[in-house]
Amino acid sequence: MMRTYMKKTIAAIEAGDKEAATAALATATPLLDRMATKGLIHKNKAARHKARFTAAIKAL
């Protein structure tokens, strides 16, 4: 599930659609946080993904 939302965010960024990328990130962010809380991924990995996605969206 986590990878699905990350792929949607990446696809929107690569397409250059800032609105879709922002919406995809808004759904992926709480999911990444939840997976980090449950121990599925490390909290720093979740933070790194969120930071890189945010930077990529700002660069659009």
N, CA, C, O and CB atoms as a CASP TS submission, in Angstrom:
PFRMAT TS
TARGET T0000
AUTHOR 0000-0000-0000
METHOD Language model
MODEL 1
PARENT N/A
ATOM      1  N   MET     1       0.825  -1.187   0.000  1.00  0.00           N
ATOM      2  CA  MET     1       0.000   0.000   0.000  1.00  0.00           C
ATOM      3  C   MET     1       0.872   1.254   0.000  1.00  0.00           C
ATOM      4  O   MET     1       0.583   2.227  -0.698  1.00  0.00           O
ATOM      5  CB  MET     1      -0.940  -0.004   1.206  1.00  0.00           C
ATOM      6  N   MET     2       1.925   1.216   0.782  1.00  0.00           N
ATOM      7  CA  MET     2       2.811   2.373   0.865  1.00  0.00           C
ATOM      8  C   MET     2       3.471   2.637  -0.489  1.00  0.00           C
ATOM      9  O   MET     2       3.562   3.780  -0.935  1.00  0.00           O
ATOM     10  CB  MET     2       3.883   2.156   1.954  1.00  0.00           C
ATOM     11  N   ARG     3       3.926   1.571  -1.129  1.00  0.00           N
ATOM     12  CA  ARG     3       4.603   1.736  -2.418  1.00  0.00           C
ATOM     13  C   ARG     3       3.656   2.266  -3.486  1.00  0.00           C
ATOM     14  O   ARG     3       4.073   3.008  -4.375  1.00  0.00           O
ATOM     15  CB  ARG     3       5.204   0.410  -2.872  1.00  0.00           C
ATOM     16  N   THR     4       2.395   1.891  -3.402  1.00  0.00           N
ATOM     17  CA  THR     4       1.409   2.356  -4.378  1.00  0.00           C
ATOM     18  C   THR     4       1.283   3.868  -4.334  1.00  0.00           C
ATOM     19  O   THR     4       1.308   4.529  -5.373  1.00  0.00           O
ATOM     20  CB  THR     4       0.044   1.706  -4.122  1.00  0.00           C
ATOM     21  N   TYR     5       1.146   4.419  -3.129  1.00  0.00           N
ATOM     22  CA  TYR     5       0.991   5.864  -3.000  1.00  0.00           C
ATOM     23  C   TYR     5       2.286   6.596  -3.330  1.00  0.00           C
ATOM     24  O   TYR     5       2.256   7.716  -3.840  1.00  0.00           O
ATOM     25  CB  TYR     5       0.535   6.221  -1.592  1.00  0.00           C
ATOM     26  N   MET     6       3.420   5.968  -3.040  1.00  0.00           N
ATOM     27  CA  MET     6       4.691   6.589  -3.409  1.00  0.00           C
ATOM     28  C   MET     6       4.833   6.630  -4.933  1.00  0.00           C
ATOM     29  O   MET     6       5.313   7.617  -5.491  1.00  0.00           O
ATOM     30  CB  MET     6       5.879   5.823  -2.773  1.00  0.00           C
ATOM     31  N   LYS     7       4.413   5.549  -5.602  1.00  0.00           N
ATOM     32  CA  LYS     7       4.486   5.510  -7.063  1.00  0.00           C
ATOM     33  C   LYS     7       3.569   6.552  -7.687  1.00  0.00           C
ATOM     34  O   LYS     7       3.924   7.171  -8.690  1.00  0.00           O
ATOM     35  CB  LYS     7       4.121   4.116  -7.580  1.00  0.00           C
ATOM     36  N   LYS     8       2.389   6.752  -7.100  1.00  0.00           N
ATOM     37  CA  LYS     8       1.471   7.772  -7.612  1.00  0.00           C
ATOM     38  C   LYS     8       2.085   9.162  -7.482  1.00  0.00           C
ATOM     39  O   LYS     8       1.936   9.996  -8.374  1.00  0.00           O
ATOM     40  CB  LYS     8       0.125   7.713  -6.864  1.00  0.00           C
ATOM     41  N   THR     9       2.775   9.408  -6.369  1.00  0.00           N
ATOM     42  CA  THR     9       3.429  10.695  -6.162  1.00  0.00           C
ATOM     43  C   THR     9       4.552  10.888  -7.172  1.00  0.00           C
ATOM     44  O   THR     9       4.681  11.960  -7.763  1.00  0.00           O
ATOM     45  CB  THR     9       3.973  10.802  -4.728  1.00  0.00           C
ATOM     46  N   ILE    10       5.357   9.864  -7.369  1.00  0.00           N
ATOM     47  CA  ILE    10       6.468   9.938  -8.317  1.00  0.00           C
ATOM     48  C   ILE    10       5.950  10.155  -9.737  1.00  0.00           C
ATOM     49  O   ILE    10       6.511  10.950 -10.491  1.00  0.00           O
ATOM     50  CB  ILE    10       7.320   8.658  -8.251  1.00  0.00           C
ATOM     51  N   ALA    11       4.885   9.450 -10.099  1.00  0.00           N
ATOM     52  CA  ALA    11       4.319   9.590 -11.445  1.00  0.00           C
ATOM     53  C   ALA    11       3.810  11.006 -11.683  1.00  0.00           C
ATOM     54  O   ALA    11       3.990  11.558 -12.768  1.00  0.00           O
ATOM     55  CB  ALA    11       3.182   8.583 -11.657  1.00  0.00           C
ATOM     56  N   ALA    12       3.178  11.593 -10.676  1.00  0.00           N
ATOM     57  CA  ALA    12       2.668  12.961 -10.821  1.00  0.00           C
ATOM     58  C   ALA    12       3.813  13.958 -10.937  1.00  0.00           C
ATOM     59  O   ALA    12       3.721  14.923 -11.696  1.00  0.00           O
ATOM     60  CB  ALA    12       1.769  13.330  -9.632  1.00  0.00           C
ATOM     61  N   ILE    13       4.886  13.732 -10.192  1.00  0.00           N
ATOM     62  CA  ILE    13       6.048  14.626 -10.259  1.00  0.00           C
ATOM     63  C   ILE    13       6.700  14.527 -11.637  1.00  0.00           C
ATOM     64  O   ILE    13       7.043  15.545 -12.240  1.00  0.00           O
ATOM     65  CB  ILE    13       7.077  14.279  -9.146  1.00  0.00           C
ATOM     66  N   GLU    14       6.871  13.296 -12.135  1.00  0.00           N
ATOM     67  CA  GLU    14       7.500  13.112 -13.442  1.00  0.00           C
ATOM     68  C   GLU    14       6.646  13.672 -14.570  1.00  0.00           C
ATOM     69  O   GLU    14       7.169  14.105 -15.597  1.00  0.00           O
ATOM     70  CB  GLU    14       7.770  11.640 -13.688  1.00  0.00           C
ATOM     71  N   ALA    15       5.328  13.662 -14.377  1.00  0.00           N
ATOM     72  CA  ALA    15       4.431  14.218 -15.389  1.00  0.00           C
ATOM     73  C   ALA    15       4.433  15.742 -15.358  1.00  0.00           C
ATOM     74  O   ALA    15       3.979  16.387 -16.303  1.00  0.00           O
ATOM     75  CB  ALA    15       3.013  13.694 -15.185  1.00  0.00           C
ATOM     76  N   GLY    16       4.940  16.313 -14.274  1.00  0.00           N
ATOM     77  CA  GLY    16       5.001  17.766 -14.159  1.00  0.00           C
ATOM     78  C   GLY    16       3.701  18.386 -13.688  1.00  0.00           C
ATOM     79  O   GLY    16       3.514  19.597 -13.804  1.00  0.00           O
ATOM     80  N   ASP    17       2.808  17.578 -13.164  1.00  0.00           N
ATOM     81  CA  ASP    17       1.507  18.057 -12.689  1.00  0.00           C
ATOM     82  C   ASP    17       1.612  18.399 -11.203  1.00  0.00           C
ATOM     83  O   ASP    17       1.548  17.517 -10.347  1.00  0.00           O
ATOM     84  CB  ASP    17       0.390  16.988 -12.935  1.00  0.00           C
ATOM     85  N   LYS    18       1.774  19.684 -10.912  1.00  0.00           N
ATOM     86  CA  LYS    18       2.009  20.115  -9.536  1.00  0.00           C
ATOM     87  C   LYS    18       0.801  19.866  -8.641  1.00  0.00           C
ATOM     88  O   LYS    18       0.959  19.462  -7.489  1.00  0.00           O
ATOM     89  CB  LYS    18       2.370  21.586  -9.508  1.00  0.00           C
ATOM     90  N   GLU    19      -0.402  20.101  -9.155  1.00  0.00           N
ATOM     91  CA  GLU    19      -1.608  19.904  -8.342  1.00  0.00           C
ATOM     92  C   GLU    19      -1.809  18.434  -7.997  1.00  0.00           C
ATOM     93  O   GLU    19      -2.132  18.103  -6.856  1.00  0.00           O
ATOM     94  CB  GLU    19      -2.840  20.440  -9.075  1.00  0.00           C
ATOM     95  N   ALA    20      -1.622  17.557  -8.970  1.00  0.00           N
ATOM     96  CA  ALA    20      -1.775  16.122  -8.725  1.00  0.00           C
ATOM     97  C   ALA    20      -0.682  15.615  -7.789  1.00  0.00           C
ATOM     98  O   ALA    20      -0.935  14.764  -6.936  1.00  0.00           O
ATOM     99  CB  ALA    20      -1.744  15.342 -10.051  1.00  0.00           C
ATOM    100  N   ALA    21       0.529  16.137  -7.950  1.00  0.00           N
ATOM    101  CA  ALA    21       1.629  15.724  -7.085  1.00  0.00           C
ATOM    102  C   ALA    21       1.384  16.161  -5.651  1.00  0.00           C
ATOM    103  O   ALA    21       1.665  15.412  -4.715  1.00  0.00           O
ATOM    104  CB  ALA    21       2.952  16.296  -7.591  1.00  0.00           C
ATOM    105  N   THR    22       0.864  17.367  -5.472  1.00  0.00           N
ATOM    106  CA  THR    22       0.555  17.860  -4.130  1.00  0.00           C
ATOM    107  C   THR    22      -0.540  17.016  -3.491  1.00  0.00           C
ATOM    108  O   THR    22      -0.464  16.689  -2.307  1.00  0.00           O
ATOM    109  CB  THR    22       0.128  19.338  -4.179  1.00  0.00           C
ATOM    110  N   ALA    23      -1.551  16.664  -4.267  1.00  0.00           N
ATOM    111  CA  ALA    23      -2.632  15.826  -3.743  1.00  0.00           C
ATOM    112  C   ALA    23      -2.124  14.426  -3.399  1.00  0.00           C
ATOM    113  O   ALA    23      -2.512  13.859  -2.378  1.00  0.00           O
ATOM    114  CB  ALA    23      -3.779  15.735  -4.762  1.00  0.00           C
ATOM    115  N   ALA    24      -1.264  13.871  -4.241  1.00  0.00           N
ATOM    116  CA  ALA    24      -0.714  12.542  -3.981  1.00  0.00           C
ATOM    117  C   ALA    24       0.169  12.554  -2.742  1.00  0.00           C
ATOM    118  O   ALA    24       0.161  11.607  -1.956  1.00  0.00           O
ATOM    119  CB  ALA    24       0.082  12.045  -5.192  1.00  0.00           C
ATOM    120  N   LEU    25       0.930  13.629  -2.573  1.00  0.00           N
ATOM    121  CA  LEU    25       1.778  13.738  -1.387  1.00  0.00           C
ATOM    122  C   LEU    25       0.936  13.875  -0.130  1.00  0.00           C
ATOM    123  O   LEU    25       1.301  13.353   0.923  1.00  0.00           O
ATOM    124  CB  LEU    25       2.731  14.929  -1.515  1.00  0.00           C
ATOM    125  N   ALA    26      -0.185  14.571  -0.233  1.00  0.00           N
ATOM    126  CA  ALA    26      -1.065  14.739   0.926  1.00  0.00           C
ATOM    127  C   ALA    26      -1.640  13.405   1.388  1.00  0.00           C
ATOM    128  O   ALA    26      -1.909  13.231   2.576  1.00  0.00           O
ATOM    129  CB  ALA    26      -2.199  15.707   0.595  1.00  0.00           C
ATOM    130  N   THR    27      -1.831  12.469   0.477  1.00  0.00           N
ATOM    131  CA  THR    27      -2.314  11.149   0.878  1.00  0.00           C
ATOM    132  C   THR    27      -1.170  10.233   1.300  1.00  0.00           C
ATOM    133  O   THR    27      -1.361   9.353   2.138  1.00  0.00           O
ATOM    134  CB  THR    27      -3.095  10.509  -0.260  1.00  0.00           C
ATOM    135  N   ALA    28       0.013  10.431   0.731  1.00  0.00           N
ATOM    136  CA  ALA    28       1.145   9.565   1.046  1.00  0.00           C
ATOM    137  C   ALA    28       1.795   9.917   2.378  1.00  0.00           C
ATOM    138  O   ALA    28       2.324   9.036   3.056  1.00  0.00           O
ATOM    139  CB  ALA    28       2.174   9.642  -0.055  1.00  0.00           C
ATOM    140  N   THR    29       1.765  11.189   2.764  1.00  0.00           N
ATOM    141  CA  THR    29       2.445  11.624   3.981  1.00  0.00           C
ATOM    142  C   THR    29       1.926  10.929   5.243  1.00  0.00           C
ATOM    143  O   THR    29       2.730  10.373   5.991  1.00  0.00           O
ATOM    144  CB  THR    29       2.299  13.115   4.134  1.00  0.00           C
ATOM    145  N   PRO    30       0.613  10.938   5.510  1.00  0.00           N
ATOM    146  CA  PRO    30       0.161  10.238   6.717  1.00  0.00           C
ATOM    147  C   PRO    30       0.392   8.735   6.648  1.00  0.00           C
ATOM    148  O   PRO    30       0.584   8.085   7.675  1.00  0.00           O
ATOM    149  CB  PRO    30      -1.307  10.510   6.949  1.00  0.00           C
ATOM    150  N   LEU    31       0.373   8.183   5.438  1.00  0.00           N
ATOM    151  CA  LEU    31       0.628   6.761   5.286  1.00  0.00           C
ATOM    152  C   LEU    31       2.075   6.432   5.645  1.00  0.00           C
ATOM    153  O   LEU    31       2.337   5.446   6.334  1.00  0.00           O
ATOM    154  CB  LEU    31       0.317   6.313   3.854  1.00  0.00           C
ATOM    155  N   LEU    32       3.013   7.256   5.181  1.00  0.00           N
ATOM    156  CA  LEU    32       4.420   7.053   5.527  1.00  0.00           C
ATOM    157  C   LEU    32       4.628   7.174   7.033  1.00  0.00           C
ATOM    158  O   LEU    32       5.367   6.390   7.630  1.00  0.00           O
ATOM    159  CB  LEU    32       5.309   8.065   4.786  1.00  0.00           C
ATOM    160  N   ASP    33       3.973   8.162   7.643  1.00  0.00           N
ATOM    161  CA  ASP    33       4.094   8.330   9.089  1.00  0.00           C
ATOM    162  C   ASP    33       3.542   7.116   9.834  1.00  0.00           C
ATOM    163  O   ASP    33       4.122   6.669  10.824  1.00  0.00           O
ATOM    164  CB  ASP    33       3.365   9.599   9.538  1.00  0.00           C
ATOM    165  N   ARG    34       2.427   6.594   9.356  1.00  0.00           N
ATOM    166  CA  ARG    34       1.814   5.433  10.000  1.00  0.00           C
ATOM    167  C   ARG    34       2.717   4.213   9.885  1.00  0.00           C
ATOM    168  O   ARG    34       2.859   3.458  10.847  1.00  0.00           O
ATOM    169  CB  ARG    34       0.440   5.135   9.383  1.00  0.00           C
ATOM    170  N   MET    35       3.330   4.010   8.723  1.00  0.00           N
ATOM    171  CA  MET    35       4.219   2.866   8.535  1.00  0.00           C
ATOM    172  C   MET    35       5.476   2.996   9.398  1.00  0.00           C
ATOM    173  O   MET    35       6.013   1.997   9.876  1.00  0.00           O
ATOM    174  CB  MET    35       4.606   2.730   7.055  1.00  0.00           C
ATOM    175  N   ALA    36       5.937   4.224   9.595  1.00  0.00           N
ATOM    176  CA  ALA    36       7.095   4.442  10.463  1.00  0.00           C
ATOM    177  C   ALA    36       6.722   4.179  11.918  1.00  0.00           C
ATOM    178  O   ALA    36       7.521   3.621  12.670  1.00  0.00           O
ATOM    179  CB  ALA    36       7.636   5.877  10.300  1.00  0.00           C
ATOM    180  N   THR    37       5.522   4.576  12.320  1.00  0.00           N
ATOM    181  CA  THR    37       5.072   4.352  13.691  1.00  0.00           C
ATOM    182  C   THR    37       4.931   2.864  13.975  1.00  0.00           C
ATOM    183  O   THR    37       5.256   2.403  15.069  1.00  0.00           O
ATOM    184  CB  THR    37       3.743   5.067  13.945  1.00  0.00           C
ATOM    185  N   LYS    38       4.449   2.118  12.997  1.00  0.00           N
ATOM    186  CA  LYS    38       4.255   0.679  13.177  1.00  0.00           C
ATOM    187  C   LYS    38       5.562  -0.100  13.063  1.00  0.00           C
ATOM    188  O   LYS    38       5.599  -1.294  13.361  1.00  0.00           O
ATOM    189  CB  LYS    38       3.262   0.160  12.158  1.00  0.00           C
ATOM    190  N   GLY    39       6.626   0.563  12.636  1.00  0.00           N
ATOM    191  CA  GLY    39       7.922  -0.094  12.546  1.00  0.00           C
ATOM    192  C   GLY    39       8.175  -0.767  11.210  1.00  0.00           C
ATOM    193  O   GLY    39       9.145  -1.512  11.068  1.00  0.00           O
ATOM    194  N   LEU    40       7.321  -0.520  10.230  1.00  0.00           N
ATOM    195  CA  LEU    40       7.511  -1.126   8.920  1.00  0.00           C
ATOM    196  C   LEU    40       8.729  -0.526   8.222  1.00  0.00           C
ATOM    197  O   LEU    40       9.489  -1.235   7.561  1.00  0.00           O
ATOM    198  CB  LEU    40       6.257  -0.942   8.056  1.00  0.00           C
ATOM    199  N   ILE    41       8.907   0.788   8.376  1.00  0.00           N
ATOM    200  CA  ILE    41      10.092   1.474   7.873  1.00  0.00           C
ATOM    201  C   ILE    41      10.636   2.348   9.005  1.00  0.00           C
ATOM    202  O   ILE    41       9.925   2.653   9.962  1.00  0.00           O
ATOM    203  CB  ILE    41       9.763   2.332   6.590  1.00  0.00           C
ATOM    204  N   HIS    42      11.880   2.739   8.885  1.00  0.00           N
ATOM    205  CA  HIS    42      12.485   3.596   9.899  1.00  0.00           C
ATOM    206  C   HIS    42      11.924   5.010   9.772  1.00  0.00           C
ATOM    207  O   HIS    42      11.576   5.452   8.677  1.00  0.00           O
ATOM    208  CB  HIS    42      14.030   3.604   9.766  1.00  0.00           C
ATOM    209  N   LYS    43      11.841   5.710  10.895  1.00  0.00           N
ATOM    210  CA  LYS    43      11.263   7.065  10.869  1.00  0.00           C
ATOM    211  C   LYS    43      12.090   8.015  10.018  1.00  0.00           C
ATOM    212  O   LYS    43      11.539   8.930   9.405  1.00  0.00           O
ATOM    213  CB  LYS    43      11.145   7.620  12.288  1.00  0.00           C
ATOM    214  N   ASN    44      13.403   7.816   9.970  1.00  0.00           N
ATOM    215  CA  ASN    44      14.242   8.681   9.140  1.00  0.00           C
ATOM    216  C   ASN    44      14.002   8.432   7.651  1.00  0.00           C
ATOM    217  O   ASN    44      14.105   9.351   6.838  1.00  0.00           O
ATOM    218  CB  ASN    44      15.719   8.463   9.475  1.00  0.00           C
ATOM    219  N   LYS    45      13.684   7.188   7.302  1.00  0.00           N
ATOM    220  CA  LYS    45      13.379   6.883   5.902  1.00  0.00           C
ATOM    221  C   LYS    45      12.089   7.574   5.490  1.00  0.00           C
ATOM    222  O   LYS    45      11.999   8.110   4.386  1.00  0.00           O
ATOM    223  CB  LYS    45      13.268   5.358   5.682  1.00  0.00           C
ATOM    224  N   ALA    46      11.102   7.567   6.355  1.00  0.00           N
ATOM    225  CA  ALA    46       9.839   8.257   6.066  1.00  0.00           C
ATOM    226  C   ALA    46      10.089   9.752   5.904  1.00  0.00           C
ATOM    227  O   ALA    46       9.563  10.378   4.983  1.00  0.00           O
ATOM    228  CB  ALA    46       8.800   8.001   7.191  1.00  0.00           C
ATOM    229  N   ALA    47      10.884  10.317   6.789  1.00  0.00           N
ATOM    230  CA  ALA    47      11.190  11.748   6.726  1.00  0.00           C
ATOM    231  C   ALA    47      11.959  12.081   5.449  1.00  0.00           C
ATOM    232  O   ALA    47      11.728  13.122   4.835  1.00  0.00           O
ATOM    233  CB  ALA    47      11.999  12.182   7.962  1.00  0.00           C
ATOM    234  N   ARG    48      12.865  11.203   5.057  1.00  0.00           N
ATOM    235  CA  ARG    48      13.652  11.428   3.844  1.00  0.00           C
ATOM    236  C   ARG    48      12.758  11.427   2.604  1.00  0.00           C
ATOM    237  O   ARG    48      12.901  12.282   1.730  1.00  0.00           O
ATOM    238  CB  ARG    48      14.745  10.356   3.709  1.00  0.00           C
ATOM    239  N   HIS    49      11.843  10.470   2.533  1.00  0.00           N
ATOM    240  CA  HIS    49      10.924  10.421   1.392  1.00  0.00           C
ATOM    241  C   HIS    49      10.057  11.670   1.334  1.00  0.00           C
ATOM    242  O   HIS    49       9.880  12.261   0.269  1.00  0.00           O
ATOM    243  CB  HIS    49      10.039   9.172   1.469  1.00  0.00           C
ATOM    244  N   LYS    50       9.522  12.067   2.470  1.00  0.00           N
ATOM    245  CA  LYS    50       8.660  13.252   2.497  1.00  0.00           C
ATOM    246  C   LYS    50       9.435  14.497   2.081  1.00  0.00           C
ATOM    247  O   LYS    50       8.918  15.326   1.332  1.00  0.00           O
ATOM    248  CB  LYS    50       8.057  13.449   3.897  1.00  0.00           C
ATOM    249  N   ALA    51      10.662  14.633   2.557  1.00  0.00           N
ATOM    250  CA  ALA    51      11.472  15.807   2.229  1.00  0.00           C
ATOM    251  C   ALA    51      11.823  15.839   0.742  1.00  0.00           C
ATOM    252  O   ALA    51      11.775  16.896   0.113  1.00  0.00           O
ATOM    253  CB  ALA    51      12.754  15.821   3.072  1.00  0.00           C
ATOM    254  N   ARG    52      12.173  14.693   0.187  1.00  0.00           N
ATOM    255  CA  ARG    52      12.545  14.648  -1.232  1.00  0.00           C
ATOM    256  C   ARG    52      11.342  14.900  -2.131  1.00  0.00           C
ATOM    257  O   ARG    52      11.452  15.585  -3.148  1.00  0.00           O
ATOM    258  CB  ARG    52      13.175  13.296  -1.574  1.00  0.00           C
ATOM    259  N   PHE    53      10.186  14.340  -1.751  1.00  0.00           N
ATOM    260  CA  PHE    53       8.977  14.598  -2.531  1.00  0.00           C
ATOM    261  C   PHE    53       8.611  16.071  -2.480  1.00  0.00           C
ATOM    262  O   PHE    53       8.257  16.660  -3.502  1.00  0.00           O
ATOM    263  CB  PHE    53       7.812  13.746  -2.020  1.00  0.00           C
ATOM    264  N   THR    54       8.692  16.669  -1.298  1.00  0.00           N
ATOM    265  CA  THR    54       8.347  18.083  -1.147  1.00  0.00           C
ATOM    266  C   THR    54       9.285  18.958  -1.973  1.00  0.00           C
ATOM    267  O   THR    54       8.841  19.896  -2.635  1.00  0.00           O
ATOM    268  CB  THR    54       8.402  18.497   0.334  1.00  0.00           C
ATOM    269  N   ALA    55      10.576  18.654  -1.935  1.00  0.00           N
ATOM    270  CA  ALA    55      11.548  19.431  -2.707  1.00  0.00           C
ATOM    271  C   ALA    55      11.296  19.286  -4.206  1.00  0.00           C
ATOM    272  O   ALA    55      11.415  20.256  -4.954  1.00  0.00           O
ATOM    273  CB  ALA    55      12.981  18.987  -2.367  1.00  0.00           C
ATOM    274  N   ALA    56      10.949  18.084  -4.642  1.00  0.00           N
ATOM    275  CA  ALA    56      10.687  17.861  -6.065  1.00  0.00           C
ATOM    276  C   ALA    56       9.438  18.614  -6.518  1.00  0.00           C
ATOM    277  O   ALA    56       9.392  19.141  -7.630  1.00  0.00           O
ATOM    278  CB  ALA    56      10.530  16.362  -6.351  1.00  0.00           C
ATOM    279  N   ILE    57       8.430  18.660  -5.654  1.00  0.00           N
ATOM    280  CA  ILE    57       7.202  19.383  -6.004  1.00  0.00           C
ATOM    281  C   ILE    57       7.461  20.882  -6.052  1.00  0.00           C
ATOM    282  O   ILE    57       6.934  21.576  -6.921  1.00  0.00           O
ATOM    283  CB  ILE    57       6.078  19.069  -4.994  1.00  0.00           C
ATOM    284  N   LYS    58       8.265  21.383  -5.129  1.00  0.00           N
ATOM    285  CA  LYS    58       8.590  22.815  -5.137  1.00  0.00           C
ATOM    286  C   LYS    58       9.363  23.195  -6.390  1.00  0.00           C
ATOM    287  O   LYS    58       9.249  24.324  -6.869  1.00  0.00           O
ATOM    288  CB  LYS    58       9.400  23.188  -3.891  1.00  0.00           C
ATOM    289  N   ALA    59      10.148  22.266  -6.927  1.00  0.00           N
ATOM    290  CA  ALA    59      10.960  22.546  -8.107  1.00  0.00           C
ATOM    291  C   ALA    59      10.135  22.560  -9.393  1.00  0.00           C
ATOM    292  O   ALA    59      10.626  23.001 -10.433  1.00  0.00           O
ATOM    293  CB  ALA    59      12.068  21.521  -8.222  1.00  0.00           C
ATOM    294  N   LEU    60       8.898  22.089  -9.339  1.00  0.00           N
ATOM    295  CA  LEU    60       8.057  22.070 -10.552  1.00  0.00           C
ATOM    296  C   LEU    60       7.670  23.472 -10.975  1.00  0.00           C
ATOM    297  O   LEU    60       6.967  23.645 -11.971  1.00  0.00           O
ATOM    298  CB  LEU    60       6.793  21.236 -10.320  1.00  0.00           C
TER
END
